[in-house]
């Protein structure tokens, strides 16, 4: 096992599952202790007429379906697209997580992600977790370039677990996000698998590695 405790940082609810849901499914199966923290409940991204904190509940349901205990899933309420105004507070939250959880690895958005909130989590996460391995996951709709230099191979059941978790985001399915389809999830996993001569995989930018 390459690491025992993994912390997955998601700028918004659903980013973790979209970026590395298949890998989380495989690592959970292998006994890795996984904790997931989202930094925004994405209140401004709810469909019109939705009840408050709908995405937070969907996030918790999605990760519970993957097999994470409730106390391994957290969600902050930083406002969408305004993380840069609270950068220091976010860094302090990350430092507190480092002290509490002491993970051996962190998964977070890659540094080439163009979304302003994702850039803050990538930069401050790399700053806060200087002593552990940091892997950047991909969200291709936010990238112009992506350095895919690390891969986690997947079995069909891991890709299916990722898609089943995403089914809990009814709000995003209602909005018909182009990346929120089975075809997108499977085709991305097939493409990354092709690069390492397997059927399915997820790709990462290895930003720091400590063994």
Protein Blocks (a to p, Z undefined) as FASTA:
>chain_A
ZZfbdcdddfbghklmmmmmmmmmmmmmnopacddddfbehlmlgcehiaehklmmmmmm
mmmmnopafklcccdfbdehilmmmmmmmmmmmmmmmmmnopabdcdddfklmbfklmmm
mmmmmmmmmmbccdddddfklpfbdcdfbdcdddfklmmmmmmmmmmmmmlmmnopaklc
fklmmmmmmmmmmmnopabdcddddfbdcZZ
